[in-house]
């Protein structure tokens, strides 16, 4: 192994080129810093390459496939609809390549030096970067760690890429499995499980807790559970995977259920029980003087600075929620803080989106969370079934719910389950960040016919002024 010359003049080193790392690198470069970005695989990280983007490509394709099958409802006759998984994968990869190529161009255009290699810290101001060209020592003044997260594993259910898959493998299948067991009923497992159920696979979900999508308000998840059953997905709740036996044609999984042990068989098994911070021993964090917490996260202050003043951490490695959009905003904060700006992670809410069918999106406090925080709450709910645009789309399942402070009418939270929830939640985020009231939403004219009208209508419902639904008798605000 050849050690190259020490690279001097690098003011900011960014380790990890995901949606947090590349955004941080570009912003620091825009602000005049000399920036080097080290990424061991492909720019864009998990999100662009094997996460957010490819999964949403498959999710939309599955939605379209299922929609076409029901086109008769719209007076459109379509026959012999088939899925060509190889062509679908090729299209998905073309989308990924366009985006990752775009990230590369943005880095180059902003003067960011990109090195494809693995970084190992050897002191608080220096790291070794191992690449196909050898190993070079790289000095820096400030560093942003953006190494992301990796899937959790279960002993005895190790990923082999053939029968037992992680989310990366499940996103790359070129042959539709006849049957699929999903271990873990969180958002990743359920999103992908629904994709393959729509394509025709027999899907079984095994979840340890008593609800799918743990941590999500059960009021939102009920519709998703109902849809899963409509797709003939078999759901085992309060159940635990115990033992896996692999064979030539698939696997047999022993599952402990409330009704005793059951033997489940499937061609493929997807293990999706969550993610953990990626802080491998060979990263050399101890050389920086930075210590992960008990769960492996690197704790930071509001400027994303760790306990070592010139070392910053952003994205999944810095703690939950493990979301790409949070990582990007933290990257902006870290870069601006390094450049002396008064930037901080002072946002009021980080929205969450689950791309199941129907979609779920929420921001701010749920009704129970608001009450636990001491608020007197007032809520308004508007069903998609009463919304003209939803009817024209043939997608009327779900509702929009607004939670507000009963004393001030300030919007505390918004929950949506239904079509295009992922798109509509941004208006809710803006309302919460700006301290909007129910009146602000109700009096803002929304174009007709559109889905976001439901936000306006939900605000009117909370004020007792709804026009397009029958209002129940007024209730006294719920006290904490």
C-alpha positions in Angstrom: 0.0 0.0 0.0 1.5 3.3 -1.1 1.1 6.4 1.1 0.6 9.5 -1.0 1.6 13.1 -0.2 -0.2 14.9 2.6 -3.0 17.1 1.2 -2.7 20.5 2.7 -5.1 23.4 2.5 -8.3 21.3 3.1 -10.3 23.5 5.5 -13.4 21.3 5.7 -13.4 17.5 5.5 -16.8 15.9 5.0 -17.0 12.1 5.5 -20.0 10.7 3.8 -21.7 11.8 0.6 -25.3 11.2 1.4 -28.1 13.9 1.5 -26.5 15.3 4.6 -22.8 15.2 3.6 -23.0 16.4 0.0 -25.3 19.3 1.0 -22.9 20.3 3.8 -20.0 20.1 1.4 -21.7 22.3 -1.3 -22.8 24.9 1.2 -19.4 25.2 2.8 -17.8 25.6 -0.6 -20.4 28.2 -1.5 -19.4 30.1 1.6 -15.8 30.2 0.5 -14.2 27.2 2.2 -11.9 24.7 0.6 -13.8 21.4 0.9 -13.0 17.8 0.5 -15.8 15.2 0.4 -14.8 11.5 1.0 -17.4 8.9 0.1 -16.5 5.2 0.0 -19.3 4.2 -2.4 -21.5 6.4 -4.5 -22.5 10.0 -4.0 -26.0 10.4 -2.8 -25.6 7.8 0.0 -28.2 5.2 0.9 -31.1 7.6 0.1 -30.3 8.2 -3.6 -28.8 4.8 -4.3 -30.6 2.1 -2.3 -33.2 3.9 -0.2 -35.6 6.9 -0.7 -35.4 7.2 -4.5 -35.4 3.6 -5.8 -38.0 2.6 -3.2 -40.3 5.4 -4.3 -39.8 4.4 -8.0 -41.0 0.9 -7.2 -43.8 2.2 -5.0 -45.1 4.4 -7.8 -44.8 1.6 -10.4 -46.8 -0.7 -8.1 -49.4 2.0 -7.5 -49.7 2.5 -11.3 -50.0 -1.3 -11.9 -52.8 -1.6 -9.4 -54.5 1.5 -10.6 -54.6 0.2 -14.2 -56.2 -3.0 -13.0 -59.1 -1.0 -11.7 -59.3 1.3 -14.8 -62.7 -0.2 -15.6 -64.1 2.0 -12.9 -63.2 5.0 -15.0 -64.6 3.5 -18.2 -61.2 2.5 -19.5 -60.7 -1.1 -20.6 -57.2 -2.4 -20.2 -56.3 -6.1 -20.8 -53.4 -8.3 -20.0 -51.5 -5.9 -17.7 -48.1 -7.5 -16.8 -45.1 -6.5 -14.8 -41.6 -6.9 -16.3 -39.4 -6.6 -13.3 -36.2 -6.4 -15.2 -37.4 -3.4 -17.3 -38.7 -1.8 -14.1 -35.4 -2.2 -12.4 -33.6 -0.7 -15.5 -35.9 2.3 -15.3 -35.4 2.6 -11.6 -31.6 2.6 -12.1 -31.8 5.2 -14.8 -33.6 7.5 -12.3 -30.9 6.8 -9.6 -28.1 7.5 -12.1 -29.6 10.8 -13.2 -29.8 12.0 -9.6 -26.4 10.7 -8.5 -24.8 12.2 -11.6 -26.5 15.5 -10.8 -25.0 15.4 -7.3 -21.5 14.9 -8.9 -22.0 17.8 -11.2 -23.2 20.0 -8.3 -20.1 19.1 -6.2 -17.8 19.8 -9.1 -19.6 23.0 -10.1 -19.2 24.3 -6.5 -15.6 23.4 -6.3 -15.9 20.5 -3.9 -13.0 18.0 -4.2 -14.5 14.5 -4.1 -12.5 11.4 -3.2 -14.0 8.0 -3.5 -12.5 6.1 -0.7 -12.7 5.0 3.0 -11.7 7.5 5.7 -9.9 6.5 8.9 -9.1 9.2 11.5 -5.6 9.0 12.9 -5.6 12.2 14.9 -7.9 15.1 15.6 -6.7 16.9 12.5 -5.8 14.1 10.1 -7.3 11.1 8.5 -6.1 8.4 6.1 -8.2 7.9 2.9 -7.9 4.5 1.3 -8.9 4.4 -2.4 -8.2 2.4 -5.5 -5.2 4.6 -6.0 -3.6 3.9 -2.6 -3.8 5.6 0.7 -3.2 9.3 1.3 -3.1 11.3 4.5 -5.5 14.2 4.6 -5.2 17.1 7.0 -8.2 19.3 7.9 -9.3 22.2 10.1 -12.9 21.2 10.6 -14.7 18.0 9.9 -18.3 17.0 9.4 -19.1 13.3 10.0 -22.0 12.2 7.9 -21.6 8.4 7.7 -25.3 7.6 7.9 -26.8 4.4 9.1 -27.0 0.7 8.3 -29.7 -1.9 8.6 -30.0 -3.8 11.9 -29.6 -7.5 11.8 -31.0 -10.5 13.7 -28.6 -13.3 14.9 -29.5 -16.4 12.9 -31.1 -14.4 10.1 -28.0 -13.0 8.5 -28.3 -11.4 5.1 -27.1 -13.6 2.3 -28.5 -11.6 -0.6 -30.2 -14.7 -2.1 -32.9 -15.9 0.3 -32.5 -13.5 3.2 -32.5 -9.9 2.0 -32.1 -6.4 3.5 -33.9 -3.4 1.9 -31.1 -3.0 -0.7 -31.6 -6.6 -1.9 -35.4 -6.3 -1.9 -35.1 -3.2 -4.1 -33.0 -5.0 -6.7 -35.0 -8.1 -7.3 -35.3 -8.9 -11.0 -37.7 -11.8 -10.6 -41.0 -11.5 -8.8 -41.0 -13.8 -5.8 -44.0 -16.0 -5.4 -43.9 -15.4 -1.6 -42.2 -13.0 0.7 -41.9 -12.8 4.5 -41.2 -9.4 5.9 -39.7 -9.4 9.3 -40.5 -6.0 10.8 -43.7 -4.0 10.3 -42.0 -0.6 10.2 -42.2 1.8 7.3 -39.5 0.3 5.2 -40.8 -3.3 5.5 -44.4 -2.2 5.0 -43.7 0.0 2.0 -41.8 -2.8 0.2 -44.2 -5.5 1.4 -47.1 -3.5 -0.2 -45.1 -3.1 -3.4 -44.7 -6.9 -3.9 -48.2 -7.6 -2.7 -49.5 -5.3 -5.5 -47.3 -7.0 -8.0 -48.8 -10.4 -7.0 -46.5 -11.9 -4.4 -48.0 -13.6 -1.4 -46.7 -11.4 1.5 -46.5 -12.1 5.2 -45.5 -9.5 7.8 -44.1 -10.5 11.2 -44.1 -7.6 13.8 -43.1 -7.9 17.4 -45.3 -5.1 18.7 -49.1 -5.0 18.7 -49.3 -2.5 15.8 -47.8 -2.0 12.4 -45.8 1.2 11.9 -44.7 1.4 15.6 -44.5 4.9 16.8 -47.2 6.2 14.4 -50.6 7.3 15.7 -52.9 4.2 15.5 -55.6 6.5 14.2 -53.4 6.9 11.0 -52.3 3.3 10.7 -55.8 1.7 10.8 -56.4 2.5 7.1 -53.1 1.1 6.1 -53.8 -2.2 8.0 -57.1 -2.4 6.2 -55.5 -1.9 2.8 -52.8 -4.5 3.6 -55.6 -7.0 4.3 -57.3 -6.0 1.0 -54.0 -6.9 -0.7 -54.3 -10.3 1.0 -51.2 -9.6 3.1 -51.0 -11.9 6.1 -50.2 -10.0 9.3 -48.7 -11.5 12.5 -48.6 -9.0 15.3 -47.1 -9.5 18.7 -45.0 -12.2 17.0 -41.3 -12.9 16.9 -39.1 -14.6 14.4 -37.3 -17.4 16.1 -35.4 -19.7 13.7 -34.8 -19.7 10.0 -34.1 -22.8 7.9 -32.8 -22.1 4.4 -33.4 -24.4 1.4 -32.9 -24.4 -2.3 -36.3 -23.0 -3.0 -36.6 -20.6 -0.1 -36.8 -20.6 3.7 -38.9 -21.8 6.6 -39.3 -19.4 9.4 -40.4 -20.4 12.9 -42.5 -17.6 14.4 -43.7 -17.3 18.0 -47.2 -15.9 17.9 -49.9 -15.2 20.5 -51.4 -18.5 19.3 -48.3 -20.5 19.6 -45.4 -21.3 17.3 -46.1 -21.3 13.5 -43.9 -22.4 10.6 -44.0 -19.9 7.7 -42.5 -20.7 4.3 -41.5 -18.2 1.6 -39.2 -17.9 -1.4 -37.6 -14.7 0.0 -37.3 -13.2 3.5 -36.9 -9.4 4.0 -35.3 -8.4 7.3 -36.3 -4.9 8.1 -36.2 -4.2 11.8 -34.7 -0.7 11.7 -31.4 1.0 11.2 -28.5 1.9 13.5 -25.8 4.6 13.2 -22.8 3.7 11.0 -19.8 4.2 13.2 -17.5 1.2 12.5 -14.4 0.7 14.6 -12.1 1.4 11.6 -13.5 5.0 11.3 -11.2 5.8 14.2 -13.6 8.0 16.3 -11.5 7.5 19.4 -8.6 9.3 17.6 -10.9 12.3 17.3 -11.9 12.2 21.0 -15.5 11.7 20.0 -17.5 9.0 21.8 -20.8 7.6 20.6 -23.6 7.3 23.1 -25.0 4.0 24.3 -26.9 3.6 21.0 -24.0 4.5 18.8 -25.1 8.1 17.9 -22.8 11.1 18.0 -24.6 13.7 20.1 -24.3 17.3 19.1 -25.4 20.8 20.1 -27.8 23.0 18.0 -25.0 23.8 15.6 -24.3 20.1 15.0 -21.0 20.4 16.9 -19.9 17.4 18.9 -18.0 17.5 22.2 -14.9 18.2 20.2 -15.3 21.8 18.9 -14.1 21.4 15.3 -15.9 18.0 14.8 -19.5 18.1 13.6 -22.0 15.3 13.1 -25.1 15.3 10.9 -27.8 13.0 9.6 -28.5 9.5 10.9 -25.3 9.2 12.7 -26.3 12.3 14.8 -29.5 10.7 16.1 -33.2 10.3 15.3 -35.3 10.9 13.4 -33.4 9.1 10.7 -34.7 11.1 7.8 -32.9 12.4 4.6 -34.5 15.8 4.8 -33.4 16.2 8.4 -29.9 15.3 7.4 -29.8 17.9 4.6 -30.9 20.7 6.9 -28.4 19.6 9.5 -25.7 19.7 6.8 -26.6 23.3 6.0 -26.4 24.2 9.7 -23.0 22.6 10.2 -21.5 24.2 7.1 -22.8 27.6 8.0 -21.6 27.3 11.7 -18.1 26.4 10.5 -18.2 29.5 8.4 -19.1 31.7 11.3 -22.8 32.1 10.6 -25.4 32.2 13.4 -27.1 29.1 12.1 -28.7 26.5 14.3 -31.1 23.6 14.3 -34.0 25.6 15.7 -36.8 24.3 13.5 -40.2 23.6 15.2 -40.9 20.3 13.5 -39.4 17.7 11.2 -42.2 16.1 9.0 -42.4 12.4 8.6 -43.8 10.6 5.6 -44.6 7.0 5.1 -45.2 5.9 1.5 -47.6 3.1 2.2 -51.0 2.8 0.7 -52.6 5.1 1.6 -49.7 7.5 2.4 -49.2 8.8 5.9 -47.7 12.2 6.7 -47.5 14.1 9.9 -45.8 17.1 11.5 -45.8 18.7 14.9 -47.7 17.2 17.9 -50.4 14.5 17.8 -53.5 15.1 19.9 -52.2 12.9 22.8 -48.7 14.5 22.6 -50.2 18.0 22.8 -52.3 17.0 25.8 -49.3 15.4 27.5 -47.4 18.7 26.9 -50.1 20.5 28.9 -52.2 22.0 26.1 -55.9 22.3 26.0 -56.6 20.9 22.5 -59.1 21.6 19.8 -59.1 19.4 16.6 -60.6 19.5 13.2 -60.9 16.5 10.9 -61.9 16.5 7.2 -62.4 13.2 5.3 -61.1 12.8 1.7 -64.5 11.2 0.9 -66.0 14.8 1.2 -63.3 16.3 -1.1 -64.2 16.7 -4.8 -60.7 16.2 -6.1 -60.3 12.9 -4.1 -63.5 11.7 -5.7 -62.2 12.5 -9.2 -59.1 10.5 -8.4 -61.0 7.6 -7.1 -59.1 7.8 -3.9 -61.3 8.7 -1.0 -59.8 6.7 1.9 -58.4 8.8 4.7 -58.6 12.2 6.4 -56.7 15.3 7.3 -56.6 16.2 11.0 -55.4 19.5 12.6 -54.5 19.8 16.3 -54.5 23.3 17.8 -54.1 25.1 21.1 -57.7 25.7 22.3 -56.7 29.0 24.0 -54.8 30.6 21.1 -55.9 28.5 18.0 -52.2 28.2 17.1 -51.6 25.1 15.0 -49.7 22.5 17.0 -49.8 19.5 14.6 -51.2 18.1 11.4 -51.8 14.4 10.5 -52.8 13.2 7.1 -53.6 9.7 5.8 -54.7 9.5 2.2 -53.7 10.4 -1.3 -50.7 12.6 -1.8 -50.2 13.1 2.0 -46.5 13.4 1.3 -47.1 16.5 -0.9 -49.6 18.2 1.4 -47.7 18.0 4.6 -45.3 20.8 3.5 -48.1 23.4 3.9 -48.6 22.1 7.4 -44.9 22.4 8.2 -44.9 26.0 7.0 -48.0 26.7 9.2 -46.3 25.3 12.3 -43.0 27.0 11.6 -44.7 30.4 11.1 -46.9 30.0 14.2 -50.1 30.0 12.1 -53.5 29.9 13.7 -56.6 27.9 12.6 -58.0 31.2 11.2 -54.8 31.7 9.0 -55.4 28.3 7.3 -59.2 28.7 7.1 -59.0 32.2 5.6 -56.3 31.3 3.1 -58.0 30.7 -0.2 -57.1 27.3 -1.6 -57.7 26.5 -5.3 -60.6 24.3 -6.2 -60.8 21.4 -6.9 -57.6 20.3 -5.1 -56.5 18.0 -2.3 -55.0 20.7 -0.1 -58.5 22.2 0.2 -58.8 19.5 2.9 -56.4 21.5 5.1 -58.5 24.6 4.9 -61.6 22.5 5.5 -60.1 20.8 8.6 -59.2 24.2 10.0 -62.8 25.3 9.5 -64.0 22.1 11.2 -61.8 22.9 14.2 -63.4 26.3 14.4 -66.9 24.8 14.1 -67.4 26.5 10.7 -67.2 23.6 8.3 -69.3 23.9 5.2 -68.8 20.6 3.4 -69.3 18.2 6.3 -72.0 18.0 9.0 -70.6 19.4 12.2 -71.1 17.5 15.5 -72.2 19.4 18.6 -69.4 21.4 20.2 -67.3 19.7 22.8 -65.4 21.2 25.7 -61.6 21.3 25.1 -59.8 18.3 26.5 -57.6 19.2 29.4 -54.2 17.6 30.1 
